[in-house]
Amino acid sequence: MILVRRAARSFPCSVEKAFGLSDERPTDNWSRLHATALQNTPHLAQKTQLPRRRKIRPEAIGACRLLLAGVLTLNAACAWSETLRIATFHTGLERKGPGLLLRDILRGEDAQIKAVASVLTTVAPDIVALQSFDYDLTGAALSAFTDILRTGGLDYPYQFATLPNTGMRTNLDMDGNRRRAEARDAQGYGFFSGQGGMAILSKYPIVIDEVQDFSAVLWRDFPGALLPETAAGPFPSEQAQAIQRLSTTGHWVVPVDVPGPGRVTLMTLHASPPVFDGPEDRNGKRNHDEIVFWQSYLDGVFGPAPDSQFVVLGAFNQDPVAGEGLKKAMRGLISDPRLQDVEPTSPGSVEATGDPFDTADWDDPVPGNMRVDYVFPSSDWRVQAAGVYWPSGPEGVVAQTASSHRLVWVDLAR
């Protein structure tokens, strides 16, 4: 299931009056999803007020058409601000059961959700790739969350999400512990299908017909795959490797049409952490191959790839120096001449460890803080600025409440 939503925008008051609109609140796709969600969760209905439908007076239709044409023309002319801010953010917005994230969003009391929204509205990227955000079939949680952002002044009318590998059941023992139906036995670690998925939020149109989803690629079919083995043979079994997908969460290629530069292609993932395994190094090898995938994609292994105006970004779960894992993959991507590593920094990271480049605040001494989240623009972009949102002081507390990872952003120009 692929979800792309174009959210409704509200017009300024003066335009509303010219259109002959009543003072009633607007309705949109979110309203219908919201209503469906509340029907399925009646205990939440008392805490949430549904929008009401606008009424347009017949005599206002002519004025509406003329003014709408003018507004659309103005929007097209003003949409491009000469700089495009693109970000990645491992939000940590995953819960222990399906529907619980939507419940927490609708209740409006969750400190983490408020903090994640605060980080996003503060940095205000034009396009952001989210990781660790629970997926649901109708996109209700994502729509509810973007509604919060819109209330805070950050409008993402275009959204994309599709079913991740996390929590996808296999009915096999996938981790070699001789048990089945556990979180580690899913295609990607997860207690339920969709847990900790990915999403794209954008101010500009997502070209849905040209999205490429490589999440179903089998690991053993990946050229040069480092499949785990033991003295007994393929780990955990030949049967498991026959169905094991490469992507822990997903590998997406998502084109976005941006006024000004035109087509911008996002290549995003959320890779497996290279830990929580045994001497076979299953997760370490999988993390390596998930990262190497993007160089293979750019080499044309999976078909034609863009050679300009692209951005590789996401949660790679790999530091080029510190921690566990096979460092060759991350170092190779960083040094790839088709990409730029702008090495964004933050004062919060300096304050925490003295290392300005970290993006994750993990327990000390092990694993410790690391750089594991990246935004790599293609080499043809002019990088205007970049950073990791890890401030010091009270704002730093908000960032810490939001997630153990920090949002990474880059400002690009042509």
VOFI-488037 format. One line per field, with one value per residue (C-alpha): residue number from 1; residue in three letters; x, y, z. Coordinates in nm, 4 decimals. Example, Ala and Ser with C-alpha at 12.3 -4.5 7.8 and 13.67 -1.06 7.14 Angstrom:
BEGIN
num	1	2;
residuo	ALA	SER;
x	1.2300	1.3670;
y	-0.4500	-0.1060;
z	0.7800	0.7140;
END
This chain:
BEGIN
num	1	2	3	4	5	6	7	8	9	10	11	12	13	14	15	16	17	18	19	20	21	22	23	24	25	26	27	28	29	30	31	32	33	34	35	36	37	38	39	40	41	42	43	44	45	46	47	48	49	50	51	52	53	54	55	56	57	58	59	60	61	62	63	64	65	66	67	68	69	70	71	72	73	74	75	76	77	78	79	80	81	82	83	84	85	86	87	88	89	90	91	92	93	94	95	96	97	98	99	100	101	102	103	104	105	106	107	108	109	110	111	112	113	114	115	116	117	118	119	120	121	122	123	124	125	126	127	128	129	130	131	132	133	134	135	136	137	138	139	140	141	142	143	144	145	146	147	148	149	150	151	152	153	154	155	156	157	158	159	160	161	162	163	164	165	166	167	168	169	170	171	172	173	174	175	176	177	178	179	180	181	182	183	184	185	186	187	188	189	190	191	192	193	194	195	196	197	198	199	200	201	202	203	204	205	206	207	208	209	210	211	212	213	214	215	216	217	218	219	220	221	222	223	224	225	226	227	228	229	230	231	232	233	234	235	236	237	238	239	240	241	242	243	244	245	246	247	248	249	250	251	252	253	254	255	256	257	258	259	260	261	262	263	264	265	266	267	268	269	270	271	272	273	274	275	276	277	278	279	280	281	282	283	284	285	286	287	288	289	290	291	292	293	294	295	296	297	298	299	300	301	302	303	304	305	306	307	308	309	310	311	312	313	314	315	316	317	318	319	320	321	322	323	324	325	326	327	328	329	330	331	332	333	334	335	336	337	338	339	340	341	342	343	344	345	346	347	348	349	350	351	352	353	354	355	356	357	358	359	360	361	362	363	364	365	366	367	368	369	370	371	372	373	374	375	376	377	378	379	380	381	382	383	384	385	386	387	388	389	390	391	392	393	394	395	396	397	398	399	400	401	402	403	404	405	406	407	408	409	410	411	412	413	414;
residuo	MET	ILE	LEU	VAL	ARG	ARG	ALA	ALA	ARG	SER	PHE	PRO	CYS	SER	VAL	GLU	LYS	ALA	PHE	GLY	LEU	SER	ASP	GLU	ARG	PRO	THR	ASP	ASN	TRP	SER	ARG	LEU	HIS	ALA	THR	ALA	LEU	GLN	ASN	THR	PRO	HIS	LEU	ALA	GLN	LYS	THR	GLN	LEU	PRO	ARG	ARG	ARG	LYS	ILE	ARG	PRO	GLU	ALA	ILE	GLY	ALA	CYS	ARG	LEU	LEU	LEU	ALA	GLY	VAL	LEU	THR	LEU	ASN	ALA	ALA	CYS	ALA	TRP	SER	GLU	THR	LEU	ARG	ILE	ALA	THR	PHE	HIS	THR	GLY	LEU	GLU	ARG	LYS	GLY	PRO	GLY	LEU	LEU	LEU	ARG	ASP	ILE	LEU	ARG	GLY	GLU	ASP	ALA	GLN	ILE	LYS	ALA	VAL	ALA	SER	VAL	LEU	THR	THR	VAL	ALA	PRO	ASP	ILE	VAL	ALA	LEU	GLN	SER	PHE	ASP	TYR	ASP	LEU	THR	GLY	ALA	ALA	LEU	SER	ALA	PHE	THR	ASP	ILE	LEU	ARG	THR	GLY	GLY	LEU	ASP	TYR	PRO	TYR	GLN	PHE	ALA	THR	LEU	PRO	ASN	THR	GLY	MET	ARG	THR	ASN	LEU	ASP	MET	ASP	GLY	ASN	ARG	ARG	ARG	ALA	GLU	ALA	ARG	ASP	ALA	GLN	GLY	TYR	GLY	PHE	PHE	SER	GLY	GLN	GLY	GLY	MET	ALA	ILE	LEU	SER	LYS	TYR	PRO	ILE	VAL	ILE	ASP	GLU	VAL	GLN	ASP	PHE	SER	ALA	VAL	LEU	TRP	ARG	ASP	PHE	PRO	GLY	ALA	LEU	LEU	PRO	GLU	THR	ALA	ALA	GLY	PRO	PHE	PRO	SER	GLU	GLN	ALA	GLN	ALA	ILE	GLN	ARG	LEU	SER	THR	THR	GLY	HIS	TRP	VAL	VAL	PRO	VAL	ASP	VAL	PRO	GLY	PRO	GLY	ARG	VAL	THR	LEU	MET	THR	LEU	HIS	ALA	SER	PRO	PRO	VAL	PHE	ASP	GLY	PRO	GLU	ASP	ARG	ASN	GLY	LYS	ARG	ASN	HIS	ASP	GLU	ILE	VAL	PHE	TRP	GLN	SER	TYR	LEU	ASP	GLY	VAL	PHE	GLY	PRO	ALA	PRO	ASP	SER	GLN	PHE	VAL	VAL	LEU	GLY	ALA	PHE	ASN	GLN	ASP	PRO	VAL	ALA	GLY	GLU	GLY	LEU	LYS	LYS	ALA	MET	ARG	GLY	LEU	ILE	SER	ASP	PRO	ARG	LEU	GLN	ASP	VAL	GLU	PRO	THR	SER	PRO	GLY	SER	VAL	GLU	ALA	THR	GLY	ASP	PRO	PHE	ASP	THR	ALA	ASP	TRP	ASP	ASP	PRO	VAL	PRO	GLY	ASN	MET	ARG	VAL	ASP	TYR	VAL	PHE	PRO	SER	SER	ASP	TRP	ARG	VAL	GLN	ALA	ALA	GLY	VAL	TYR	TRP	PRO	SER	GLY	PRO	GLU	GLY	VAL	VAL	ALA	GLN	THR	ALA	SER	SER	HIS	ARG	LEU	VAL	TRP	VAL	ASP	LEU	ALA	ARG;
x	0.0000	0.1419	0.0079	0.0349	-0.1791	-0.2336	-0.3583	-0.5991	-0.4708	-0.6741	-0.6827	-0.6201	-0.9216	-0.9519	-0.9644	-1.2191	-1.4496	-1.4122	-1.4938	-1.8129	-1.7166	-1.8800	-1.6761	-1.7060	-1.3877	-1.2687	-1.2885	-1.0299	-0.9009	-0.7711	-1.1214	-1.2567	-0.9670	-1.0081	-1.3769	-1.3038	-1.0418	-1.2817	-1.5527	-1.3060	-1.1926	-1.5069	-1.3266	-1.1279	-1.4248	-1.4959	-1.1465	-1.1491	-1.3725	-1.4222	-1.4074	-1.7333	-1.7951	-1.7676	-2.0663	-2.0122	-2.2848	-2.3862	-2.3214	-1.9596	-1.8666	-1.7570	-1.5382	-1.4029	-1.2858	-1.1132	-0.9409	-0.8408	-0.6647	-0.4785	-0.3827	-0.2514	-0.0450	0.0984	0.1774	0.3672	0.5674	0.6590	0.7079	1.0801	1.2926	1.6292	1.7318	1.5973	1.6239	1.6257	1.6438	1.6389	1.4983	1.4867	1.1830	1.1510	0.7721	0.7065	0.4820	0.4397	0.1151	-0.0777	-0.2879	-0.1159	0.0746	-0.2493	-0.4097	-0.1260	-0.1333	-0.5087	-0.4955	-0.2518	-0.0793	0.2369	0.5547	0.7631	0.5180	0.5089	0.8882	0.9254	0.6757	0.8669	1.1960	1.0404	0.8622	1.1817	1.4054	1.1213	1.2714	1.1077	1.1368	1.2075	1.2604	1.1273	1.2377	1.0925	0.7360	0.4675	0.2953	-0.0760	-0.2771	-0.4814	-0.2034	-0.4124	-0.1214	0.0905	-0.2024	-0.2781	0.0843	0.1066	-0.2092	-0.0199	0.2665	0.0255	-0.1225	0.2334	0.2819	0.4601	0.2487	0.3389	0.0630	0.2452	0.3137	0.4456	0.4640	0.4425	0.4514	0.7981	0.9707	0.9743	0.7364	0.6533	0.6030	0.7965	0.6818	1.0449	1.3252	1.5216	1.7713	1.8790	1.7359	1.5075	1.1915	0.9477	0.7036	0.9269	1.0213	1.3569	1.1839	1.0181	1.1760	1.2927	1.2819	0.9320	0.6492	0.3817	0.3700	0.4475	0.6217	0.8949	0.8325	0.9477	0.7747	0.8455	0.6894	0.7182	0.6047	0.6312	0.4611	0.5831	0.5857	0.4044	0.4124	0.7921	0.8577	1.0801	1.0560	1.3374	1.2286	1.1392	1.4860	1.6146	1.9430	2.0881	2.0063	2.2055	2.5345	2.8236	2.5951	2.7765	2.5387	2.6024	2.7426	2.8617	3.0445	2.7032	2.6256	2.3996	2.2813	2.0246	1.9161	1.8922	1.5149	1.5527	1.8039	1.5710	1.3143	1.5271	1.4961	1.7932	1.6117	1.5493	1.2911	1.3045	1.5026	1.3039	1.3762	1.1281	1.1192	0.9872	0.9065	1.0416	0.9678	1.2999	1.5453	1.2839	1.3092	1.4848	1.5341	1.5498	1.7171	1.6351	1.6666	1.6648	1.9330	1.9723	2.1990	2.5154	2.4689	2.2365	2.3648	2.6297	2.9651	2.8009	2.7617	2.4225	2.3207	2.6656	2.6754	2.3196	2.3943	2.6978	2.4971	2.2087	2.4540	2.6393	2.3027	2.3039	2.6360	2.5108	2.1954	2.3946	2.6113	2.2976	2.2718	1.8969	1.8248	1.8814	1.9736	1.9814	2.3223	2.2335	1.9994	1.9651	2.0094	2.0961	1.9689	1.8392	1.9324	2.2352	2.3088	2.6806	2.9583	3.2623	3.5007	3.3366	3.1338	3.0728	3.0084	3.1921	3.3249	3.4167	3.0601	3.0090	3.3547	3.3002	2.9756	3.1270	3.4161	3.2070	3.2812	2.9173	2.8201	2.9119	2.9721	2.9310	2.9981	2.7249	2.7919	2.6081	2.6892	2.5003	2.7286	3.0365	2.8942	2.8177	3.1410	3.3599	3.2887	3.0883	2.9725	2.7601	2.3924	2.2835	2.2906	2.3264	2.4253	2.7847	3.0313	2.8735	2.7657	2.8297	2.7401	2.7967	2.7381	2.4762	2.2301	2.3315	2.2223	2.4465	2.3663	2.4871	2.8052	2.6306	2.4446	2.5783	2.5590	2.4595	2.4497	2.4121	2.3704	2.2590	1.9735	2.1312	2.1195	2.2415	2.0257	1.6450	1.6059	1.8503	1.6191	1.3366	1.5578	1.6501	1.2843	1.2026	1.4495	1.7897	1.8744	1.9036	1.7598	2.0206	1.9562	2.1238	2.0386	2.0900	2.0952	2.1656;
y	0.0000	0.3357	0.6461	0.9908	1.2658	1.6210	1.8034	2.0951	2.4461	2.7207	3.0686	3.3960	3.5594	3.8301	3.5710	3.3653	3.6634	3.7346	3.3714	3.4031	3.1280	3.0839	3.0911	2.7143	2.5098	2.3345	1.9668	1.7585	1.4048	1.4161	1.4949	1.1788	0.9692	1.1309	1.0473	0.6858	0.6623	0.7951	0.5530	0.2738	0.4285	0.5803	0.6392	0.9148	1.0959	1.3119	1.4588	1.5497	1.7885	1.7124	1.9941	2.1030	2.1473	2.4922	2.6387	2.8449	3.0902	3.0598	3.4291	3.3831	3.1160	3.3636	3.5573	3.2309	3.1208	3.4505	3.4802	3.1129	3.1533	3.4518	3.2702	2.9685	3.1906	3.3741	3.0463	2.9151	3.2338	3.2481	2.8770	2.8655	3.0643	2.9944	2.7621	2.4150	2.2770	1.8969	1.7027	1.3560	1.2817	0.9538	1.0470	0.7469	0.7699	0.3990	0.2282	-0.1291	-0.1991	-0.0972	0.2152	0.3332	0.6130	0.7472	0.7267	0.9241	1.1875	1.2411	1.2689	1.5574	1.4829	1.2976	1.4930	1.3135	1.3865	1.7528	1.7627	1.6014	1.8546	2.1370	2.0269	2.0101	2.3447	2.5076	2.3783	2.3926	2.1806	2.1979	1.8198	1.5769	1.2018	1.0527	0.7241	0.5243	0.6446	0.3757	0.2998	0.2272	0.1268	0.4458	0.6842	0.8136	0.8609	1.0458	1.2700	1.3436	1.4324	1.6641	1.8309	1.9152	2.0565	2.2625	2.4090	2.5061	2.6862	2.4104	2.2795	1.9572	1.9117	1.6163	1.2974	0.9575	0.6305	0.2658	-0.0617	-0.1179	-0.4495	-0.3910	-0.6272	-0.8158	-1.1777	-1.4625	-1.7712	-1.8806	-1.8596	-1.5672	-1.5114	-1.8680	-1.8967	-2.1889	-1.9897	-1.8275	-1.5363	-1.3081	-0.9507	-1.0680	-1.3182	-1.0465	-0.9214	-0.6266	-0.6116	-0.5295	-0.6523	-0.5730	-0.4960	-0.1293	-0.0628	0.1975	0.2723	0.5622	0.8629	1.1609	1.5002	1.7672	2.1185	2.0286	1.7623	1.4048	1.2309	0.9161	0.7455	0.7453	0.6356	0.3268	0.0949	-0.1599	-0.2931	-0.6350	-0.7038	-1.0294	-1.0025	-1.3030	-1.1384	-0.8268	-0.8284	-0.9161	-0.9844	-1.0576	-1.3319	-1.4640	-1.8139	-2.0503	-2.3816	-2.5442	-2.3436	-2.0454	-1.8653	-1.9101	-2.1516	-2.1910	-2.1471	-1.8184	-1.6781	-1.7729	-1.5181	-1.2658	-0.9147	-0.6818	-0.3801	-0.3753	-0.1006	0.0106	0.1572	0.4237	0.6508	0.9381	1.2158	1.5582	1.8422	2.1657	2.5000	2.6439	2.3528	2.1080	1.7375	1.6501	1.2804	1.1521	0.8181	0.7156	0.4224	0.3184	0.0530	-0.2199	-0.1433	-0.3561	-0.5093	-0.7502	-1.0581	-1.3289	-1.4307	-1.4728	-1.0905	-1.1063	-0.7505	-0.6091	-0.7594	-0.6543	-0.2980	-0.2990	-0.4154	-0.1775	0.1129	-0.0210	-0.0505	0.3214	0.3076	0.0062	0.1969	0.4974	0.2582	0.1557	-0.1967	-0.1558	0.0476	0.4081	0.6385	1.0181	1.1778	1.5168	1.6888	1.3966	1.3532	1.0334	1.0547	0.8623	0.6707	0.4622	0.3415	0.3464	0.5769	0.5847	0.5509	0.4652	0.1663	-0.1723	-0.2553	-0.2945	0.0566	0.0136	0.0725	0.4019	0.5310	0.4372	0.6314	0.9351	0.9423	0.8738	1.1618	1.1680	1.2831	1.5637	1.5021	1.8482	1.7218	1.9155	1.9972	2.1098	2.2905	2.0263	1.7506	1.9548	2.0168	1.6482	1.4840	1.7383	1.5755	1.8190	1.5611	1.3205	1.2808	1.0239	1.0629	0.7077	0.5646	0.6062	0.4491	0.1878	0.2496	0.6188	0.9116	0.8611	1.0025	0.7728	1.0043	1.1624	1.3918	1.3566	1.5995	1.5080	1.6842	1.9336	2.1099	2.4289	2.3755	2.7005	2.5761	2.2569	2.1509	1.9020	2.0306	1.9719	2.3029	2.3616	2.4923	2.4495	2.3861	2.1004	1.9428	1.9516	1.7806	1.5148	1.4575	1.4115	1.1362	0.9876	1.0938	1.4519	1.6053	1.6669	1.9377	2.0818	2.3983	2.3540	2.5875	2.5595;
z	0.0000	-0.1011	0.0639	-0.0857	0.0521	-0.0680	0.2402	0.2121	0.2735	0.4352	0.2809	0.4622	0.6201	0.3550	0.0784	0.2703	0.2943	-0.0767	-0.1493	0.0510	0.2916	0.6266	0.9480	0.9833	0.9830	0.6631	0.5868	0.3989	0.3645	0.7205	0.8468	0.6885	0.8182	1.1560	1.1609	1.0675	1.3382	1.5989	1.4920	1.5546	1.8835	2.0404	2.3710	2.1978	2.0464	2.3479	2.3366	1.9673	1.7734	1.4055	1.1512	0.9914	0.6202	0.4689	0.2869	-0.0290	-0.1227	-0.4914	-0.5606	-0.4502	-0.7044	-0.9717	-0.7317	-0.5982	-0.9431	-1.0195	-0.6842	-0.6768	-1.0119	-0.8718	-0.5537	-0.7442	-0.9723	-0.6707	-0.4956	-0.7983	-0.8283	-0.4596	-0.3831	-0.4586	-0.2144	-0.3893	-0.1044	-0.0396	0.3138	0.3272	0.6525	0.8027	1.1471	1.3372	1.5459	1.7758	1.7300	1.7462	1.9949	2.1202	1.9385	1.6256	1.6631	1.9805	1.8083	1.6596	2.0035	2.1608	1.8866	1.9174	2.2947	2.2624	2.5934	2.4880	2.5693	2.3072	2.0263	2.1263	2.1335	1.7895	1.6509	1.8183	1.6610	1.3161	1.3388	1.4678	1.1871	0.9296	0.6499	0.3085	0.2766	0.5591	0.5711	0.8933	1.0445	1.3323	1.2715	1.2959	0.9653	0.9427	0.6383	0.6057	0.7065	0.9947	1.2355	0.9792	0.8859	1.2508	1.3121	1.0116	1.1368	1.4560	1.2484	1.0418	1.3584	1.4534	1.1212	0.9248	0.6374	0.4563	0.1972	0.0391	0.2336	0.1348	0.3243	0.2335	0.4256	0.5769	0.6349	1.0089	1.1842	0.8634	0.9711	0.8110	1.0077	1.0247	1.2791	1.1353	1.4171	1.4959	1.8470	1.7494	1.8147	1.5748	1.5687	1.7759	1.6880	1.5494	1.3217	1.1146	0.7917	0.9999	1.3772	1.4955	1.7146	1.4555	1.0864	1.0306	1.3605	1.3218	0.9552	0.7378	0.5823	0.3586	0.4310	0.1638	0.0824	-0.2854	-0.5003	-0.4706	-0.8101	-0.7033	-1.0436	-1.0390	-0.6804	-0.6637	-0.3641	-0.3370	0.0016	-0.1410	-0.2867	-0.1395	0.0423	-0.1396	-0.4752	-0.3926	-0.5892	-0.3589	-0.0617	0.2644	0.3750	0.7282	0.7628	1.0337	1.0215	0.9794	0.6645	0.5853	0.8971	1.0366	0.7623	0.3873	0.4141	0.6022	0.3544	0.0687	0.1901	0.3813	0.2396	0.2309	0.3731	0.7447	0.6988	0.3371	0.0479	-0.1373	-0.4321	-0.4107	-0.6737	-0.5744	-0.8136	-0.6661	-0.8356	-0.9466	-0.9568	-1.0869	-1.0136	-0.6860	-0.6078	-0.2524	-0.1766	0.1763	0.4165	0.7789	0.8164	1.0768	1.3735	1.3400	1.6865	1.8718	1.6894	1.7353	1.5883	1.2453	1.2430	1.0747	1.1600	1.0934	0.7453	0.6725	0.7782	0.5473	0.2465	0.3158	0.2986	-0.0073	-0.1843	-0.2669	-0.4465	-0.6424	-0.7280	-0.8492	-1.0546	-1.2445	-1.1033	-1.0491	-1.3607	-1.4684	-1.1799	-1.1632	-1.2078	-1.0600	-0.8142	-0.5782	-0.2035	-0.0148	0.3413	0.6381	0.9503	0.8493	1.2029	1.1289	1.2447	1.0115	1.3070	1.6385	1.7491	1.5936	1.2317	0.9029	0.8474	0.4811	0.3633	0.5465	0.4609	0.0978	0.0810	0.2519	0.0049	-0.3070	-0.5513	-0.6605	-0.3104	-0.0713	0.2963	0.4449	0.7998	0.9831	1.3473	1.6606	1.9861	2.1829	2.0620	2.1489	2.4938	2.5457	2.4287	2.2554	1.9197	1.7027	1.4470	1.6571	1.5728	1.8331	2.2106	2.3411	2.6760	2.7864	2.7714	2.5411	2.2745	2.3389	2.1149	1.7425	1.3982	1.2421	1.0602	0.7297	0.4477	0.1394	-0.1450	-0.4925	-0.5972	-0.8283	-0.5458	-0.3880	-0.0120	0.1594	0.5182	0.7203	1.0797	1.3392	1.5548	1.8937	2.0776	2.4285	2.7123	2.7369	2.3636	2.3991	2.6561	2.4005	2.1425	2.3970	2.4854	2.1180	2.0311	2.1051	1.7475	1.6305	1.3147	1.0429	0.7813	0.4727	0.2763	-0.0979	-0.3961	-0.7690;
END
